Amino acid sequence: MWIVVLIGAGLGWLIGGPLGGLVGGGLGYWLVTRLRRSLVGKLAASQAQFLESTFAVMGCLCKADGRVSEDELAASRVLWDRLRLNEAQRAQARADFNRGKAPDFDLDAELARLRPLLGPQPALRQVFLQVQLAAIAADGQLHPAEREMLMRVVRGLGCSEAEIAQVEAMLHGGAGQAAGGASGGLSLADAYRVLGVEQDASDAEVKRAYRRLMSQNHPDKLAAKGLPESMREVARERTSEIGNAYERIRKARAA
């Protein structure tokens, strides 16, 4: 910030002497303040859209098998608690969930609104999808219609083949893995899918993939790219999943 102010003051001094320096510094400060407010406003809007789409798509997925179970409803309320939503945010989340499960909900249009927000950020997409999977797996089973709808969401978000493989690994892992729980039952094949590498990858390639994913999924980085502050815990669970997958591979290779 102060660099811009000093540059403005310096240019003003060259053009108009001491008075010009004062005016230039003031203009520099005004410009930086306006820019900062604009960026903060855009980030807040992105985070609000992320939450709205999260619950709308969740409602659509939970209704994919024809009905929303009590366990799925409970899972959405648990998520409100985990995200520490206030009363106004809970009311909005409830409205978005109901909007998503309505017969006339346009899933493709919702994904089209969300896709530019996520941009080329696979880590943000994975957090979004992990929350969705946790909701539809809350009743202990994944209905074929829910699986099909989830894969429609995956493709609608523009996920790469590697990301699709990671989602399939989460599907294989079931509700516990999707919710960020212990992944002791994670198969070796799914561990490779989580890291996005082939089973014949070298140790160095596996380690590079692990480090890259840990960096991309760091909660601070995701927050700066539009992840709501309340979803930091979900992001931490994602890094835990990546770490568990890496340890599964490392131990299997050591054995």
N, C-alpha and C positions, 0 to 999 in steps of 0.2 A: 504493500500500500504506500508506504512512505517513499519508496523509490519513484513511483509515479508522481507524487507530490513534489519531490525534489527536482525531477525532470521538468515538470511544469514551471516550477519557480525559476529554474535555470534558463529555460527558453524565454520566459517572461522578462527576466533580467536583461538578457541579450537584446530583446526587442525594445523594452521600455524602461530599463534601469530599475531602481528599487521598487517603484510603484508597479512596474510590469512584473517584477518577481513576485510581489505580493498577490497580484491578480492571477498570475500563472499558477502559483501554489494553491490558491483557492479553487481554481478551476480543476486542477489535478485531484484535489481532495473530493470535490463534488462528483467528478467522473467516477472515481473509485467507489464512492459510497453508493451511487446509482447502480453501478455494475454489480456490486456485492448484493444489494437488495434484489436485483433482478435474478441473480443466480440462486439466492436463497428461496425466492418465490417459485422459481422453476423446480427446484429440488422438492419443495413442499408439495407442489402440485403432482409431481411424479410419484412421490410416496403415497399420496392420497389415492391416486389412480391404481397403484399397485395393490393397496388394501381392498379397494372396491372390486377390482377384477378378481382378487383372490377369493373373496366370499361369493361373488356371483358365479364364477366357474365352479366353485365347490358345490353350490346348490345344484347346478346343472349335472355335475358328475354323480352326486348322491342320488339324484332322481333318475339316473340312466337306467337302472334296473326296474323302474316302474314305481318305486316308492322310496321315501326317505325314512330309514330305520331310526329307532330311538337312540341306538348307539351312535349313529352318524350325527344326529342332532346334538347328542352329548359331546361328541368330539369337537363340533364347531364351537360349543360353549367353553370347552376346555381350552381351545385355542384362544378365545377371547381373554381368558385368565392369563394364559402364558404370555400373550402380547400386552398384557396390562392395559387393555382398552378402557377408557373412561365411559361414562354412561352415554354420552353423545356418540362416541365411536361404536359402542355396542349396538346402539339403535341403528346406526348406518350399516353395520355389518349384518344385522338381522334383515334389514331391508334389502341389501344386496343379495343375501342368500336366498330370500324369497323371490327376488327378481330372477335369479338364476334357475330356480326350479319351476318357474312358470312355463306353461306350454308354449307360449309365444317368444320365449327367450331366444335371441339370435347369438348363438355361441360364436359363429365365425366373425360377426361384427365386433364382439367383445375382444376376441383374440387380435383382430386387426387394430383395435385401439391400444392394446397392451404391447404388441410386437415392437413398435417404434420406441417405446419406453425402455424395454429390455435391451434393444439394440444388439450389438455384437457381444453380449455379455453372457456367456454360457453359465457362469456361476449364478447369476440372478435367475435365469430360467430354471436351473436345478433346484434352487431354494423354493421357487414357486411350485414346481412339480412335486417336490417332496412333501410340501404341506397338503397338496391335493391328494396324494396317495395315502397319507396318514388318515385323512378324513374318510375316504371310501373303504379303507381297510379296517376301520374302527369296529365293525361288527364281526370281525374275525374271518371274513371271506371276501374275495374279489369276484364279483359277478362278471361273466363274460361281457355283458353290455357295458359294465363300468370300465373294464380293460380296453374295450374297443373305443369308448368315448375318450379315455385318457390318452390313447395313442393318437386320436384325432386332435386333441389339444396339443400334444407334442409336435405334431407336424404343422399344425396351425401357427405355432410359435416360431417355425422355421428352424427347428433343431437339426443339427448335423447327424450323420449316421452314428458317430461316436457318442453323441448325447442320447440318441435313441437307445443305444446299447446300454448306457448307464441307467436309463429309466427301466429297461427290461431287467437289469440287475436288481433294482429296487423292487420291481414287481415280484421277482423270484424270492427276494428276501422277506417279503410280507410286511405285516403291520408293524412288527417290532423295529425292523430296520428303517422303515419309512418314517416312523416317529422319532428316530434318532436313538433308539434303544440299543441294547447290547447286540452285537452282530456275531456272536460266537458261532451261529449256524450258517454264516456266510460261506458259500462254497468258493473254492479256489477260482472257478471259472467266472463267478460273479465278481470276485475281487478284482480280477483283471478288467472286467467291464467297467467297474467303478472308476478305475484309473485310466480307462480308455486306451489300454495297450494290449497287444497280442500276447498269447502265452509264451511264444518263442522270443519275446523281446529280451534284450540283454539286461543285466542288473543295472547298468548305467542308465538305460532307457527307462526302466521302471522307476528308478530314483528321480530322474528328471521329471517324469510325468507326475509323480507324487509331489515334488516341490512346486511344480507349476500350479497344480490344483490347489495346494495349500495357500499359495500366494494369491491366486485368483479369488479364493473363497474367504479371504480374511474379512471379518465383519466390518472393519473400518473402511476397507476399500469398497465393499458392497454398499455401505451406507452412503458413501460419496457418489455412488452411481445410481441411487434411487431406492435402495432397500430401506423400508421404514425402520426407524430406530427400534421400534417394538419387536422387530423380527431378528434382532441380533442373536437371540438364543437359538433360533432355527438355523442361522448361519453357523453358529458354533457346533451344532449337532452335525451339520454337513461336513465340517472339517474333522469331526470325530469319526464319521463314517469313512472318510478318505484315509485317515490314519489307521483305522482298523483293517481296511482293505490292504494297505501297504504292509502292515504287520503280518497279515495272513499269508501274503505272497512271500515275504522275507523268511518267515519261519518254514514255509513249505520248501523253499529253495535250500535253506540251511540243512534241512533234514535229508 
